[in-house]
Amino acid sequence: MQKTKILSQETFQKDMELYFDKLKNKDFKKIVLKSEDEAKNDVVILRVDDYERLKNLCDFFEDLPFVKINI
């Protein structure tokens, strides 16, 4: 299984439903949309369950007295 699919925004927009289906079917774990403008950040699209797992981990660490993170 390929873990990451790197696409341009244009390529992603052409077959958006296909890529969402591939995420849903776990053909890959995330999609990275590469920005054409070097000054802008890339975008990462995750499955909801992966996002929730990461969010829960962040919430756990944020509750510790010596850790402060922002999402």
N, CA, C and O atoms as a GROMACS GRO file, in nm:
protein
  284
    1MET      N    1   0.084  -0.118   0.000
    1MET     CA    2   0.000   0.000   0.000
    1MET      C    3   0.089   0.125   0.000
    1MET      O    4   0.183   0.136   0.078
    2GLN      N    5   0.057   0.215  -0.087
    2GLN     CA    6   0.127   0.344  -0.092
    2GLN      C    7   0.071   0.430   0.021
    2GLN      O    8  -0.050   0.447   0.032
    3LYS      N    9   0.158   0.484   0.104
    3LYS     CA   10   0.112   0.560   0.220
    3LYS      C   11   0.072   0.702   0.188
    3LYS      O   12  -0.020   0.757   0.249
    4THR      N   13   0.140   0.764   0.091
    4THR     CA   14   0.116   0.905   0.061
    4THR      C   15   0.103   0.924  -0.090
    4THR      O   16   0.181   0.868  -0.168
    5LYS      N   17   0.005   1.002  -0.130
    5LYS     CA   18  -0.012   1.037  -0.270
    5LYS      C   19   0.014   1.187  -0.281
    5LYS      O   20  -0.057   1.267  -0.219
    6ILE      N   21   0.113   1.226  -0.360
    6ILE     CA   22   0.147   1.367  -0.379
    6ILE      C   23   0.093   1.411  -0.514
    6ILE      O   24   0.125   1.353  -0.617
    7LEU      N   25   0.010   1.515  -0.512
    7LEU     CA   26  -0.057   1.563  -0.632
    7LEU      C   27  -0.049   1.714  -0.641
    7LEU      O   28  -0.032   1.784  -0.541
    8SER      N   29  -0.063   1.762  -0.762
    8SER     CA   30  -0.084   1.906  -0.778
    8SER      C   31  -0.232   1.932  -0.752
    8SER      O   32  -0.314   1.841  -0.761
    9GLN      N   33  -0.264   2.054  -0.720
    9GLN     CA   34  -0.404   2.089  -0.695
    9GLN      C   35  -0.489   2.064  -0.820
    9GLN      O   36  -0.603   2.020  -0.810
   10GLU      N   37  -0.433   2.092  -0.935
   10GLU     CA   38  -0.505   2.074  -1.061
   10GLU      C   39  -0.538   1.926  -1.084
   10GLU      O   40  -0.651   1.893  -1.121
   11THR      N   41  -0.442   1.838  -1.061
   11THR     CA   42  -0.464   1.695  -1.079
   11THR      C   43  -0.570   1.644  -0.981
   11THR      O   44  -0.657   1.566  -1.018
   12PHE      N   45  -0.562   1.689  -0.858
   12PHE     CA   46  -0.658   1.649  -0.757
   12PHE      C   47  -0.799   1.693  -0.796
   12PHE      O   48  -0.894   1.615  -0.781
   13GLN      N   49  -0.814   1.815  -0.844
   13GLN     CA   50  -0.946   1.867  -0.879
   13GLN      C   51  -1.009   1.792  -0.995
   13GLN      O   52  -1.132   1.781  -1.003
   14LYS      N   53  -0.928   1.740  -1.086
   14LYS     CA   54  -0.981   1.667  -1.202
   14LYS      C   55  -1.053   1.539  -1.159
   14LYS      O   56  -1.156   1.505  -1.216
   15ASP      N   57  -0.998   1.468  -1.060
   15ASP     CA   58  -1.054   1.340  -1.017
   15ASP      C   59  -1.072   1.336  -0.865
   15ASP      O   60  -1.033   1.240  -0.800
   16MET      N   61  -1.131   1.440  -0.811
   16MET     CA   62  -1.145   1.453  -0.666
   16MET      C   63  -1.219   1.333  -0.605
   16MET      O   64  -1.174   1.279  -0.503
   17GLU      N   65  -1.328   1.291  -0.665
   17GLU     CA   66  -1.406   1.179  -0.611
   17GLU      C   67  -1.323   1.051  -0.609
   17GLU      O   68  -1.331   0.973  -0.514
   18LEU      N   69  -1.245   1.030  -0.712
   18LEU     CA   70  -1.159   0.912  -0.719
   18LEU      C   71  -1.061   0.910  -0.601
   18LEU      O   72  -1.044   0.807  -0.536
   19TYR      N   73  -0.997   1.023  -0.575
   19TYR     CA   74  -0.899   1.028  -0.466
   19TYR      C   75  -0.964   1.014  -0.330
   19TYR      O   76  -0.906   0.953  -0.240
   20PHE      N   77  -1.083   1.070  -0.311
   20PHE     CA   78  -1.154   1.051  -0.184
   20PHE      C   79  -1.194   0.904  -0.167
   20PHE      O   80  -1.188   0.851  -0.056
   21ASP      N   81  -1.236   0.840  -0.276
   21ASP     CA   82  -1.268   0.697  -0.269
   21ASP      C   83  -1.145   0.615  -0.233
   21ASP      O   84  -1.154   0.520  -0.155
   22LYS      N   85  -1.031   0.651  -0.289
   22LYS     CA   86  -0.907   0.579  -0.257
   22LYS      C   87  -0.869   0.596  -0.110
   22LYS      O   88  -0.820   0.503  -0.048
   23LEU      N   89  -0.891   0.715  -0.055
   23LEU     CA   90  -0.868   0.735   0.088
   23LEU      C   91  -0.965   0.649   0.170
   23LEU      O   92  -0.926   0.582   0.266
   24LYS      N   93  -1.090   0.653   0.130
   24LYS     CA   94  -1.194   0.577   0.201
   24LYS      C   95  -1.162   0.428   0.199
   24LYS      O   96  -1.181   0.358   0.299
   25ASN      N   97  -1.114   0.378   0.085
   25ASN     CA   98  -1.081   0.237   0.069
   25ASN      C   99  -0.944   0.201   0.123
   25ASN      O  100  -0.900   0.086   0.114
   26LYS      N  101  -0.876   0.301   0.179
   26LYS     CA  102  -0.743   0.284   0.240
   26LYS      C  103  -0.638   0.240   0.138
   26LYS      O  104  -0.545   0.166   0.172
   27ASP      N  105  -0.653   0.286   0.014
   27ASP     CA  106  -0.548   0.262  -0.086
   27ASP      C  107  -0.422   0.340  -0.052
   27ASP      O  108  -0.312   0.298  -0.086
   28PHE      N  109  -0.439   0.452   0.015
   28PHE     CA  110  -0.327   0.526   0.074
   28PHE      C  111  -0.378   0.602   0.196
   28PHE      O  112  -0.498   0.622   0.212
   29LYS      N  113  -0.284   0.646   0.280
   29LYS     CA  114  -0.322   0.707   0.408
   29LYS      C  115  -0.348   0.856   0.399
   29LYS      O  116  -0.431   0.909   0.473
   30LYS      N  117  -0.279   0.924   0.310
   30LYS     CA  118  -0.299   1.068   0.301
   30LYS      C  119  -0.268   1.118   0.161
   30LYS      O  120  -0.199   1.052   0.083
   31ILE      N  121  -0.320   1.234   0.132
   31ILE     CA  122  -0.295   1.304   0.006
   31ILE      C  123  -0.225   1.434   0.041
   31ILE      O  124  -0.268   1.506   0.131
   32VAL      N  125  -0.118   1.464  -0.029
   32VAL     CA  126  -0.050   1.592  -0.012
   32VAL      C  127  -0.069   1.671  -0.141
   32VAL      O  128  -0.030   1.625  -0.248
   33LEU      N  129  -0.130   1.788  -0.129
   33LEU     CA  130  -0.147   1.876  -0.244
   33LEU      C  131  -0.032   1.975  -0.244
   33LEU      O  132  -0.021   2.060  -0.156
   34LYS      N  133   0.054   1.962  -0.343
   34LYS     CA  134   0.170   2.050  -0.352
   34LYS      C  135   0.126   2.185  -0.406
   34LYS      O  136   0.057   2.195  -0.507
   35SER      N  137   0.167   2.287  -0.336
   35SER     CA  138   0.136   2.423  -0.377
   35SER      C  139   0.228   2.463  -0.492
   35SER      O  140   0.348   2.434  -0.489
   36GLU      N  141   0.173   2.528  -0.591
   36GLU     CA  142   0.255   2.577  -0.702
   36GLU      C  143   0.337   2.698  -0.659
   36GLU      O  144   0.443   2.726  -0.717
   37ASP      N  145   0.289   2.768  -0.560
   37ASP     CA  146   0.359   2.885  -0.506
   37ASP      C  147   0.447   2.839  -0.391
   37ASP      O  148   0.397   2.793  -0.288
   38GLU      N  149   0.577   2.851  -0.407
   38GLU     CA  150   0.673   2.805  -0.306
   38GLU      C  151   0.652   2.872  -0.170
   38GLU      O  152   0.688   2.815  -0.067
   39ALA      N  153   0.595   2.992  -0.169
   39ALA     CA  154   0.577   3.065  -0.044
   39ALA      C  155   0.459   3.012   0.038
   39ALA      O  156   0.448   3.040   0.157
   40LYS      N  157   0.371   2.935  -0.026
   40LYS     CA  158   0.253   2.882   0.042
   40LYS      C  159   0.281   2.742   0.094
   40LYS      O  160   0.368   2.671   0.044
   41ASN      N  161   0.206   2.704   0.196
   41ASN     CA  162   0.220   2.571   0.254
   41ASN      C  163   0.147   2.468   0.170
   41ASN      O  164   0.050   2.499   0.100
   42ASP      N  165   0.195   2.344   0.177
   42ASP     CA  166   0.125   2.234   0.115
   42ASP      C  167   0.006   2.196   0.203
   42ASP      O  168   0.001   2.231   0.320
   43VAL      N  169  -0.090   2.125   0.145
   43VAL     CA  170  -0.209   2.081   0.216
   43VAL      C  171  -0.205   1.930   0.229
   43VAL      O  172  -0.170   1.860   0.135
   44VAL      N  173  -0.240   1.880   0.346
   44VAL     CA  174  -0.247   1.736   0.368
   44VAL      C  175  -0.392   1.699   0.397
   44VAL      O  176  -0.457   1.762   0.481
   45ILE      N  177  -0.442   1.598   0.327
   45ILE     CA  178  -0.578   1.550   0.348
   45ILE      C  179  -0.568   1.411   0.410
   45ILE      O  180  -0.506   1.321   0.353
   46LEU      N  181  -0.630   1.394   0.527
   46LEU     CA  182  -0.627   1.267   0.600
   46LEU      C  183  -0.766   1.207   0.608
   46LEU      O  184  -0.866   1.278   0.595
   47ARG      N  185  -0.772   1.076   0.628
   47ARG     CA  186  -0.900   1.013   0.658
   47ARG      C  187  -0.945   1.063   0.795
   47ARG      O  188  -0.862   1.098   0.879
   48VAL      N  189  -1.074   1.066   0.818
   48VAL     CA  190  -1.129   1.119   0.943
   48VAL      C  191  -1.077   1.042   1.064
   48VAL      O  192  -1.042   1.103   1.165
   49ASP      N  193  -1.070   0.910   1.055
   49ASP     CA  194  -1.023   0.832   1.170
   49ASP      C  195  -0.876   0.863   1.204
   49ASP      O  196  -0.838   0.864   1.321
   50ASP      N  197  -0.794   0.888   1.102
   50ASP     CA  198  -0.655   0.927   1.127
   50ASP      C  199  -0.649   1.065   1.192
   50ASP      O  200  -0.570   1.087   1.284
   51TYR      N  201  -0.731   1.157   1.144
   51TYR     CA  202  -0.736   1.291   1.204
   51TYR      C  203  -0.778   1.282   1.351
   51TYR      O  204  -0.716   1.344   1.437
   52GLU      N  205  -0.882   1.205   1.378
   52GLU     CA  206  -0.931   1.194   1.516
   52GLU      C  207  -0.826   1.132   1.607
   52GLU      O  208  -0.810   1.174   1.722
   53ARG      N  209  -0.753   1.032   1.557
   53ARG     CA  210  -0.648   0.970   1.636
   53ARG      C  211  -0.539   1.072   1.669
   53ARG      O  212  -0.493   1.080   1.783
   54LEU      N  213  -0.497   1.149   1.569
   54LEU     CA  214  -0.395   1.252   1.592
   54LEU      C  215  -0.446   1.361   1.686
   54LEU      O  216  -0.372   1.408   1.773
   55LYS      N  217  -0.569   1.400   1.669
   55LYS     CA  218  -0.628   1.502   1.756
   55LYS      C  219  -0.633   1.454   1.900
   55LYS      O  220  -0.602   1.530   1.992
   56ASN      N  221  -0.671   1.328   1.921
   56ASN     CA  222  -0.676   1.272   2.056
   56ASN      C  223  -0.537   1.268   2.118
   56ASN      O  224  -0.521   1.295   2.237
   57LEU      N  225  -0.438   1.233   2.039
   57LEU     CA  226  -0.300   1.234   2.090
   57LEU      C  227  -0.258   1.374   2.130
   57LEU      O  228  -0.197   1.394   2.236
   58CYS      N  229  -0.291   1.471   2.048
   58CYS     CA  230  -0.257   1.610   2.079
   58CYS      C  231  -0.329   1.657   2.205
   58CYS      O  232  -0.270   1.725   2.289
   59ASP      N  233  -0.456   1.621   2.217
   59ASP     CA  234  -0.532   1.657   2.337
   59ASP      C  235  -0.469   1.596   2.461
   59ASP      O  236  -0.459   1.660   2.566
   60PHE      N  237  -0.426   1.470   2.449
   60PHE     CA  238  -0.361   1.403   2.562
   60PHE      C  239  -0.235   1.478   2.605
   60PHE      O  240  -0.215   1.505   2.723
   61PHE      N  241  -0.151   1.510   2.508
   61PHE     CA  242  -0.026   1.579   2.541
   61PHE      C  243  -0.050   1.722   2.589
   61PHE      O  244   0.025   1.773   2.673
   62GLU      N  245  -0.152   1.784   2.537
   62GLU     CA  246  -0.184   1.921   2.579
   62GLU      C  247  -0.226   1.924   2.726
   62GLU      O  248  -0.204   2.024   2.795
   63ASP      N  249  -0.287   1.818   2.773
   63ASP     CA  250  -0.331   1.811   2.913
   63ASP      C  251  -0.215   1.791   3.011
   63ASP      O  252  -0.232   1.811   3.131
   64LEU      N  253  -0.100   1.752   2.961
   64LEU     CA  254   0.016   1.736   3.049
   64LEU      C  255   0.065   1.873   3.091
   64LEU      O  256   0.063   1.966   3.011
   65PRO      N  257   0.108   1.888   3.214
   65PRO     CA  258   0.144   2.022   3.266
   65PRO      C  259   0.265   2.086   3.198
   65PRO      O  260   0.279   2.208   3.205
   66PHE      N  261   0.350   2.010   3.135
   66PHE     CA  262   0.474   2.065   3.079
   66PHE      C  263   0.473   2.076   2.927
   66PHE      O  264   0.575   2.109   2.867
   67VAL      N  265   0.359   2.049   2.865
   67VAL     CA  266   0.353   2.050   2.718
   67VAL      C  267   0.246   2.148   2.673
   67VAL      O  268   0.136   2.151   2.729
   68LYS      N  269   0.277   2.228   2.573
   68LYS     CA  270   0.178   2.319   2.514
   68LYS      C  271   0.194   2.313   2.363
   68LYS      O  272   0.298   2.349   2.309
   69ILE      N  273   0.089   2.267   2.292
   69ILE     CA  274   0.091   2.259   2.146
   69ILE      C  275  -0.035   2.323   2.091
   69ILE      O  276  -0.137   2.333   2.159
   70ASN      N  277  -0.026   2.366   1.968
   70ASN     CA  278  -0.141   2.426   1.900
   70ASN      C  279  -0.168   2.351   1.770
   70ASN      O  280  -0.075   2.318   1.696
   71ILE      N  281  -0.294   2.326   1.744
   71ILE     CA  282  -0.334   2.265   1.616
   71ILE      C  283  -0.420   2.364   1.544
   71ILE      O  284  -0.466   2.337   1.433
   0.00000   0.00000   0.00000
